Amino acid sequence: MNYLKIGKASELSGRNKKLYRALEIFPGFFSWSTLIVLIILSYFKPVWVAYFIIAFDIYWLLLVFYLGVHLLASYRKLKQNEKVDWERKCKELLVIEKSPNPPFAKATEDKPLYQGGNQSPQPPSTLGGNNFVGVNWEEVIHLIILPTYNESLDVIKLSFDGLINDGYPTDKMIVVLAVEERGGNEARVNAKEIELKYGNRFKAFLITVHPGKIAGEMKGKGANQAWAAREVKKKIIDAQNFDYDKILVSIFDIDTVVYPGYFYCLTYKFLTVNNPYQASYQPVPVYHNNIWQAPFFARVAAFSNTFWQMMQQIRQEKLATYSSHSMTWRALVDIGFWSTNMVSEDSRIFWHCFLHYGGDYRVEPLYFPVSMDVCMDEKISQTAKNLYKQQRRWGWGVENLPYLMFNAIKNWKNFDKPGARGKIISRILNQVYGFHSWATNAIIIGVIGWLPLILGGDRFNATVLSGNLPVVTRYLMTAAMSGLVLSAIVSTFLLPSRPKKYGFGKIIAMLLQWLILPLSIIIFGAIPAIDAQTRLMLGKYMGFWVTPKKR
């Protein structure tokens, strides 16, 4: 059985099922155990918990400073890359290639580039710090897959306008609009209208309709993308004998609007990094499409996610693919496309590749933005419900933790390259830490930190520590508020131009909205995260929930 395609424990049997099920229980059990033990000890051993809370607050303060430095460094790189003329840099590579003595290896008749089938691509050469893969930028074809379910025509048009306005030659783009059959007639009509308006602008344009009832598939984006990829492979790529090694795939959420220069930036990165075929390429998601219209709490959640992704770009060893990203067609074919039986397809594709290549796979940060939608609905109450569901779906990414641990156990011998086993252990520990802290940290600080005073009774309240605990906590958390101030400032610098219908007061509101951050990270952070982990722990598997797109 191909364990790399496993979605959940119920797809296995015997000992494997029991092992996978235990690994599914672990994240939720770990998070709940941490919270329950602290609550119990707040009654029986309040002094212990008080000392722990003080130590934890110090850790939190140091973490805020640490992540703040990373946020500023990433912001600086982001702004620098937005100013770079990536088209010129790609053309400079072409000039080097055509020089009499190019500083890189090229394909020859006796050592050709990969041309499809089951061959492996020729390993790229690395000289002078630059990597050349036998491809110049003019030969690179961009395959863009845009899965859609029931989004409005306006949402889809804005994404296509972004492709047209990017600046990269559209005759080097193959675009697939991946429609769901269950989206009904309206989805097909919208797709046809898009084809009429944009279809002849690209090298090739294809509408795929993913059947609604395929045995063993989950109704979700991953299954739709996999269907679309196989269709474009059969009908365009293989039919026209395109070179697999000259195709980059961008998998975009339908609300993704690329910033001008994205595809030049991506192409340049692909042509200049080492081992480019075993890498995904991650932009920074910014939620600017409707940022001015969205409610304040939805904006805070959106900016918080952007900041986290920015900080992860600096820490490449912890970076995994998220939402809209790009990768090579070669890698996608090697693993047999996306799994069709799980929710978090955007990150699972990275872990699938990471395990397939024995740890020799990574994410290259682009430090370049793509714009998406803030969660928003017509009513504020519905927006809050949708935002919670969206955050819970993101928290369901915890399903990748048992997947990673199970396959590390089953495929341990495949991690035989120097440092590979240390890398997989490090990745697992990072995931354990990440999901555990997501579910518990905010609750520990905002709720459990006060329980020794409430549950400790006279035994604790009679101690000197009981009087010092709130004072020390207040000072530490006040210092940690510097992170909140930094977030407010950076978010203002990232904002797109203010629409004329909004006055200067809107800017003030954008700054003041950050005052709700301590509450937001509990309601729209920790609670949906632990909700998702609890469902996984109990075997109540989630389906794929499509966030409504309203503007």
Buried (B, 14 or more C-beta within 10 A) or exposed (E): EEBBBBBBBBBBEEEBBEBBBBBBBBBBBBBBEBBEEBBEBBBEBBBEBBBBBBEBBBEBBEBBBEBBEBBBBBBEBBEEBBEBEBBEBBBEBEEBBEEEEEEBBBBEEEEEBBEBEEEEBBEBBBEEEBBBBBBBBEBBBBBBBBBBBBBBBEBBBBBBBBBBEBBBBBEBBBBBBBBBBBBEEEBBEBBBEBBEBBBEBBBBBBBBBBEEEEEEBBBBBBBBBBBBBEBBBEBBBEEEEBBBBBBBBBBBBBBBBBBBBBBBBBBBBBBBBEBBBBBBBBBBBBBBBBBBBBBBBBBBBBBBBBBBBBBBBBEEEBBBBBBBBBBBBBBBBBBBBBBBBBBBBBBBBBBBBBBBBBBBBBBBBBBBBBBBBBBBBEEEEEBBEBBBBBBBBBBBBBBBBBBBBBBBEBBEEBBEEEEBBEBBEBBBEBBBEBBBBBBBBBBBBBBBBBBBBEBBEEEBBEBEBBEEBEEBBEEBBEBBBEBBEBBBBBBEEBBEEEEEEEEEEEEEEBEEBBBBBBBBBBBBBBBBBBBBBBBBBEEEBBEBBBBBBBB
